[in-house]
Amino acid sequence: MKRAERTKLLIEVGRELALQLAATICEQYDVEEISPPTEGLVMIKMRETAQQSLFYIGEVLVTETKVKIGSHYGVGLVKESEPELSKALAIIDAAYAAKLPETSTWAAHFELLAQQLHINEQQIKRSIERTNVSFDTMAT
């Protein structure tokens, strides 16, 4: 599983799991904190559809953490002020970079998270579809 998919699953539906996985790594390995959880602002770039030009729509508060396990680095970046989650994501990222044996057993967890995310997205889609207006029936 790619880093982006893994991170999305952990942020959207697996926050508690991320903290648990990071805790198991911290118990067994020496995790060096390169950069503690730090808040900052990130500019959000958008593309204007008519002329296809880029512009900045605004800023988002983020929390970023960098850790090191052995000679492998990990980065955790989340929206808003969430230092614990940011650090957990960095530890998980470093664990995958280091190819630690524990990461091979995590695949089942990520499959369950993917299913849960799919269910959540379907529920949101259904709730949006309930509010759709049929203009064909309104004309009569």
Summary of the structure (lengths in Angstrom):
residues: 140
radius of gyration: 19.5
end to end distance: 51.4
largest distance: 70.6
contacts: 381
relative contact order: 0.18
helix: 52%
strand: 29%
